[in-house]
Amino acid sequence: MYSDGVLQDVCFNVEIPVPEKAARQMIIDLAARKLDEIYEANILPDPNLSTCFWPTPCIHKTHCHTGAVPSGKYGFVRVDQIGS
């Protein structure tokens, strides 16, 4: 359908190059540091404006930042249960 021109107004293709090795390693190191901070945290972190409120508000923001215990009641799913 794309080659027929039917979907060209709604579908598009974007080529995203893989970062070079140094940039890739910087991203991996940043992710590792953030995971270490999360693991060692003993208080609830401040809301993250880029993922909690923008571009659309996260449906879990109220529960995350009020200290509510994550549960199925609030729509949370344990990571080890995904795909099973």
C-alpha distances in whole Angstrom, upper triangle without the diagonal:
4,5,5,7,6,6,9,12,11,10,12,14,18,20,23,26,28,32,35,37,40,37,36,39,40,37,38,42,41,39,42,45,43,43,46,47,45,47,50,50,52,51,48,46,46,42,40,38,35,34,36,35,33,30,30,33,33,34,37,39,41,42,42,44,47,48,47,46,43,42,40,41,40,36,37,36,38,37,38,37,33,31,34
4,5,5,6,5,6,9,10,8,9,11,14,17,20,23,26,29,32,34,37,34,33,37,37,34,36,39,38,37,40,42,40,41,44,45,43,45,49,48,51,50,47,45,44,40,38,36,33,32,34,34,31,28,29,32,32,33,36,37,40,41,41,43,46,47,46,46,42,42,40,41,39,36,37,36,38,36,38,36,33,31,34
4,5,8,8,8,12,13,11,12,12,16,18,21,24,27,30,32,35,38,35,34,38,39,36,38,41,41,39,42,45,43,43,47,48,46,48,51,51,54,53,50,48,47,44,41,39,36,35,38,37,34,31,32,35,36,37,39,41,44,45,44,46,49,50,49,49,46,45,43,45,43,40,40,39,41,39,40,39,36,34,37
4,6,8,9,12,13,12,14,15,19,21,25,27,30,33,36,39,41,39,38,41,42,39,41,44,44,42,45,48,46,46,50,50,49,51,54,53,56,55,52,50,49,45,43,41,38,37,39,38,35,32,33,36,37,38,41,42,45,46,46,48,51,52,51,51,47,47,44,46,44,41,42,41,43,41,43,41,38,36,39
4,6,5,8,10,10,11,14,17,20,23,26,29,32,35,38,40,37,37,40,41,38,40,43,42,41,44,46,44,45,48,49,47,49,53,52,54,53,50,48,46,43,40,38,35,35,37,36,33,30,31,34,35,36,39,40,43,44,44,46,49,50,49,49,46,46,43,45,43,39,40,40,42,40,42,41,37,36,39
4,6,8,9,9,12,15,18,21,24,28,30,33,36,39,41,38,37,41,41,38,40,43,42,40,44,46,44,44,48,48,46,48,52,51,53,52,48,46,45,42,39,37,34,33,35,34,31,28,29,32,33,34,37,38,41,42,42,44,47,48,47,47,44,43,41,42,40,37,38,38,40,39,41,39,35,34,37
4,5,5,6,9,12,15,18,21,24,27,30,33,36,38,35,34,38,38,35,36,40,38,37,40,42,40,40,44,44,42,45,48,47,49,48,45,43,42,38,35,34,31,30,32,31,28,25,25,29,29,30,33,35,37,39,39,41,43,44,43,44,40,40,38,39,37,34,35,35,37,35,37,36,32,31,34
4,6,5,7,10,13,16,19,23,26,28,31,34,36,33,33,36,36,34,36,39,37,36,40,41,39,40,44,44,42,45,48,47,50,48,45,43,41,38,35,33,30,30,32,31,27,24,25,29,30,31,34,35,38,40,39,41,44,45,44,45,41,42,40,41,38,35,36,36,38,37,39,38,34,33,37
4,6,8,12,14,18,21,24,27,29,33,36,37,34,33,37,37,34,36,39,37,36,40,41,39,40,43,43,42,44,47,46,48,47,43,41,40,36,33,31,28,28,30,28,25,22,23,27,28,29,33,33,36,38,38,39,42,43,43,43,40,40,39,39,37,34,35,36,38,36,39,38,34,34,37
4,7,10,13,17,19,23,25,28,31,34,35,32,31,35,35,31,33,37,35,33,37,38,36,37,40,40,38,41,44,43,45,44,40,38,37,33,31,29,26,25,27,26,23,20,20,24,25,26,29,30,33,34,34,36,39,40,39,40,37,37,35,36,33,30,32,32,34,33,35,34,30,30,33
4,7,10,14,16,20,22,25,28,31,33,30,29,32,32,29,31,34,33,31,35,37,34,35,39,39,37,40,43,42,44,43,40,38,37,33,30,29,25,25,27,26,23,20,21,25,25,27,29,31,34,35,34,36,39,40,39,40,36,36,35,36,34,31,31,31,33,31,34,33,29,28,32
4,7,10,13,16,19,22,25,28,30,27,26,30,30,27,29,32,31,30,33,35,33,34,37,38,36,39,42,41,44,43,40,37,36,33,30,28,25,24,27,26,23,20,22,25,26,28,30,31,34,35,35,36,39,41,40,40,37,37,36,37,35,32,32,32,34,32,34,33,30,29,33
4,7,10,13,16,19,22,25,26,24,23,27,27,24,26,30,29,27,31,33,31,32,36,36,35,37,40,40,43,42,39,37,36,33,29,28,25,24,27,27,24,21,23,26,26,29,31,32,35,36,35,36,40,41,40,40,37,38,36,38,35,32,32,32,33,31,33,33,29,28,32
4,6,10,13,15,18,21,23,20,20,23,24,21,23,26,25,25,28,30,28,29,33,33,33,35,38,37,41,40,37,34,33,31,27,26,22,22,26,25,22,20,22,25,26,28,30,30,34,35,33,35,38,39,39,39,36,37,36,38,35,32,32,31,32,30,32,32,29,28,32
4,6,10,12,15,18,20,18,17,21,21,19,21,25,24,24,27,29,28,29,32,33,32,34,37,37,41,40,38,35,34,32,28,27,24,24,27,27,24,22,25,28,28,30,32,32,36,36,34,36,40,40,40,40,37,38,37,39,37,34,33,32,33,30,32,33,29,29,33
4,7,9,12,15,17,14,14,17,18,16,18,21,20,20,23,25,24,25,28,29,29,31,34,34,37,37,35,32,31,29,25,25,21,21,25,26,22,21,23,26,26,29,30,30,34,34,32,34,37,38,38,38,35,36,36,38,35,32,31,31,31,28,30,31,28,28,31
4,6,9,12,14,12,11,15,16,15,17,20,20,20,22,24,24,25,28,29,29,31,34,34,38,38,36,33,33,31,27,27,23,24,27,28,25,24,26,29,29,32,32,32,36,36,34,36,39,39,40,39,36,38,38,40,37,35,33,32,32,29,31,33,29,29,33
4,6,9,11,9,8,12,13,12,13,16,17,17,19,22,22,23,25,27,27,28,31,32,35,36,34,31,31,30,26,27,23,23,27,28,25,24,27,29,28,31,31,31,35,35,33,34,38,38,38,38,35,36,36,39,36,34,32,31,30,27,29,31,28,27,31
4,6,8,6,6,9,10,9,11,14,14,15,17,19,20,21,23,25,25,27,29,30,34,34,33,30,30,29,25,26,22,23,26,28,25,25,27,29,28,32,31,31,35,35,32,34,37,37,38,38,35,37,37,40,37,34,32,32,31,28,30,32,29,29,33
4,6,5,6,9,10,11,12,14,16,17,18,20,21,23,24,26,27,29,30,32,36,36,35,32,32,31,28,29,25,26,30,31,29,28,31,33,32,35,35,34,38,38,35,36,40,40,41,40,38,40,40,43,40,38,35,35,34,30,32,34,32,32,35
4,6,5,6,9,10,10,12,14,15,16,18,20,21,22,24,26,27,29,30,34,35,34,31,32,31,28,29,26,27,30,32,30,30,32,34,33,36,35,35,38,38,35,36,40,39,40,39,37,39,40,42,40,38,35,34,33,29,31,33,31,32,34
4,5,5,6,9,10,11,12,14,15,17,18,20,21,23,24,26,27,29,32,33,32,30,30,30,27,28,25,26,29,31,29,29,32,33,32,36,35,34,38,38,34,35,39,38,40,39,37,39,40,43,40,38,35,35,34,30,32,35,32,33,36
4,5,5,6,9,10,11,12,14,15,17,18,20,21,23,24,26,27,31,31,30,27,27,27,24,25,22,22,26,28,26,26,28,30,29,32,32,31,35,35,31,32,36,35,37,36,34,37,38,40,37,35,33,32,31,28,30,33,30,31,35
4,5,5,6,9,10,11,12,14,16,17,18,20,21,23,25,26,30,30,29,26,27,26,23,25,22,22,25,27,25,25,28,29,28,31,30,30,33,33,30,31,35,34,35,35,32,34,35,38,35,33,30,30,29,25,27,30,27,28,31
4,5,5,6,9,10,10,12,14,15,16,18,20,21,22,24,28,29,28,26,27,27,24,25,23,23,26,29,27,27,30,31,29,32,31,31,34,33,30,31,35,34,35,34,32,35,36,38,36,34,31,30,29,25,27,30,28,29,32
4,5,5,6,9,10,11,12,14,15,17,18,20,21,23,26,27,26,23,24,24,21,23,20,21,24,26,25,25,28,29,28,31,29,29,32,32,28,29,33,32,34,33,31,34,35,38,35,33,30,30,29,26,28,31,29,30,33
4,5,5,6,9,10,11,12,14,15,17,18,20,21,25,25,24,21,22,22,18,20,17,18,21,23,22,22,25,25,24,27,26,25,29,29,25,26,30,29,31,30,28,31,32,34,31,30,27,27,26,23,25,27,25,27,30
4,5,5,6,9,10,11,12,14,15,16,18,20,24,25,24,21,23,23,20,22,20,19,22,25,24,25,26,27,25,28,26,26,29,29,25,27,30,29,30,29,27,30,31,33,31,29,26,25,24,21,23,25,24,25,28
4,5,5,6,9,10,11,12,14,15,17,18,22,23,23,20,22,22,20,22,20,20,23,26,25,26,28,28,26,29,27,27,30,29,26,27,30,29,30,29,28,31,32,35,32,31,28,27,25,23,24,27,26,28,30
4,5,5,6,9,10,11,12,14,15,16,20,21,20,17,19,19,16,18,17,17,20,22,22,23,25,25,23,26,25,24,27,26,23,23,27,26,28,27,26,29,30,32,30,28,26,26,24,22,24,27,26,28,30
4,5,5,6,9,10,11,12,14,15,19,20,19,16,18,18,15,18,16,15,18,21,21,22,23,23,21,24,22,21,25,24,20,22,25,24,25,25,23,25,27,29,27,25,22,22,21,18,20,23,22,24,26
4,5,5,6,9,10,10,12,14,18,19,19,17,19,20,18,21,19,19,21,24,24,25,26,26,24,26,24,24,27,25,22,23,26,24,26,25,23,26,28,30,28,27,24,23,21,18,20,23,23,25,27
4,5,5,6,9,10,11,12,16,17,17,15,17,18,16,20,19,18,20,23,24,25,27,26,24,26,24,23,26,25,21,22,25,23,25,25,24,27,29,31,28,28,25,25,23,21,23,26,25,28,30
4,5,5,6,9,10,10,14,15,14,12,14,15,13,16,15,15,17,20,20,22,23,22,20,23,20,19,22,21,18,18,21,20,22,22,20,24,26,28,25,24,21,22,20,18,21,24,23,25,28
4,5,5,6,9,10,13,15,14,13,15,16,15,18,17,16,18,21,22,23,24,23,21,23,20,19,22,21,17,18,21,19,21,20,19,21,24,26,23,23,19,19,17,15,17,21,20,23,25
4,5,5,6,9,12,14,15,13,16,18,17,21,20,19,21,24,25,27,27,26,24,26,23,22,24,23,19,20,23,20,22,21,20,23,26,28,26,25,22,22,20,18,20,23,23,26,27
4,5,5,6,10,11,12,10,13,15,14,18,18,17,18,22,23,25,26,24,22,24,21,20,22,21,17,17,20,18,20,20,19,23,26,27,25,25,22,22,20,19,21,24,24,27,29
4,6,5,9,10,10,9,12,13,13,17,17,16,16,20,21,23,24,22,19,21,18,17,19,17,14,15,17,15,17,16,16,19,22,23,21,21,18,18,17,16,18,21,21,24,26
4,6,8,11,12,12,15,17,17,21,21,19,20,23,25,27,27,25,22,23,20,20,22,19,16,17,19,17,18,17,16,19,22,24,22,22,19,19,16,15,17,20,21,24,25
4,6,9,11,11,15,17,18,22,22,21,21,25,26,29,29,27,24,26,22,21,23,21,17,18,20,17,19,18,18,22,25,26,24,25,22,22,20,19,21,24,25,28,29
4,6,8,8,12,14,15,19,20,19,19,22,24,26,26,24,22,23,20,18,20,18,14,14,16,14,16,16,16,20,23,24,22,23,20,21,19,19,21,24,25,28,29
4,7,9,13,15,17,21,22,21,20,23,26,28,28,25,23,24,20,19,19,17,14,14,15,12,15,14,16,19,23,24,22,23,20,22,20,21,23,25,26,30,30
4,6,9,12,15,18,20,19,18,21,23,26,25,23,21,21,18,16,16,15,12,11,12,9,13,13,15,19,22,22,20,22,20,21,20,21,24,26,26,30,31
4,7,9,12,15,17,16,14,17,20,22,22,19,17,18,14,12,13,11,8,7,9,7,10,11,13,16,20,20,17,19,17,19,19,20,22,24,24,28,29
4,6,8,12,14,13,12,15,17,20,20,17,16,17,14,12,13,13,9,8,11,10,13,14,15,19,22,22,19,20,18,20,20,20,23,25,25,28,30
4,6,9,12,12,10,12,15,18,18,15,15,17,14,11,12,13,10,8,11,11,14,16,17,20,23,23,19,21,19,22,22,22,26,27,27,30,32
4,6,9,9,7,9,11,14,14,11,11,13,11,8,10,11,8,7,10,12,14,16,16,19,21,21,17,18,17,20,21,21,25,26,25,28,30
4,6,6,6,8,9,12,13,11,11,14,12,9,12,14,11,10,14,15,17,18,17,21,22,23,19,19,18,20,21,21,24,26,24,27,30
4,6,5,5,6,9,10,9,10,14,13,10,13,15,13,12,15,17,19,21,20,23,24,24,20,20,20,22,24,23,27,28,26,29,32
4,6,6,5,7,9,10,10,14,14,12,15,17,15,15,18,20,21,23,21,24,25,25,21,21,20,22,23,22,26,27,25,27,30
4,6,6,8,8,8,7,11,11,9,13,14,12,13,16,18,18,20,18,20,21,22,18,17,16,18,20,19,23,23,21,24,27
4,6,9,8,6,5,8,8,6,9,11,9,10,13,15,16,17,16,18,19,19,15,15,15,18,19,19,23,23,22,25,27
4,6,6,4,6,9,10,8,11,13,12,12,15,17,18,20,19,21,22,21,17,17,18,21,23,23,26,26,25,27,30
3,5,6,8,12,13,11,14,17,15,15,19,21,21,23,21,24,24,24,20,19,20,22,24,24,27,27,25,27,31
4,7,9,12,14,13,16,19,18,18,21,23,24,25,23,25,25,25,21,20,21,23,25,24,28,28,25,27,30
4,6,9,12,11,14,16,16,16,19,21,21,23,21,22,22,22,18,17,18,20,23,23,27,26,24,26,29
4,6,9,7,10,12,12,13,15,18,18,20,18,19,19,19,15,15,16,19,21,22,25,25,23,25,28
4,5,5,9,10,10,11,14,16,15,17,14,16,16,16,12,12,12,15,17,18,22,21,19,22,24
4,6,7,9,10,12,13,15,14,15,13,14,13,13,9,9,10,13,16,18,21,20,18,21,23
4,6,5,6,9,10,11,10,11,9,11,11,11,7,8,8,12,14,15,19,18,17,21,22
4,5,5,6,8,10,10,12,11,14,15,14,10,11,11,15,17,18,22,21,21,24,26
4,6,6,6,9,8,11,11,13,15,13,10,12,12,16,18,20,23,23,23,26,27
4,6,5,7,5,8,7,10,12,10,7,10,10,13,15,17,20,20,20,24,25
4,6,6,6,8,8,11,13,13,10,11,10,13,14,16,19,20,20,23,25
4,6,8,10,11,14,17,16,13,15,14,17,18,20,23,23,23,27,28
4,6,9,11,14,16,15,12,15,15,18,19,21,24,24,25,28,29
4,6,9,12,15,14,12,15,14,17,17,19,22,22,23,27,28
4,6,9,12,10,9,12,11,14,15,18,20,20,21,25,25
4,6,10,10,9,11,10,12,12,15,17,17,19,22,23
4,7,8,7,8,6,8,9,12,14,14,15,19,19
4,5,6,7,5,7,8,12,14,13,14,17,17
4,5,5,5,6,9,12,14,12,13,16,16
4,6,7,10,12,16,17,15,16,19,19
4,6,9,12,15,17,16,16,19,20
4,6,10,12,15,13,13,16,17
4,7,9,12,11,11,14,15
4,6,8,7,7,11,11
4,5,5,7,11,11
4,5,5,9,10
4,6,8,8
4,6,6
4,6
4
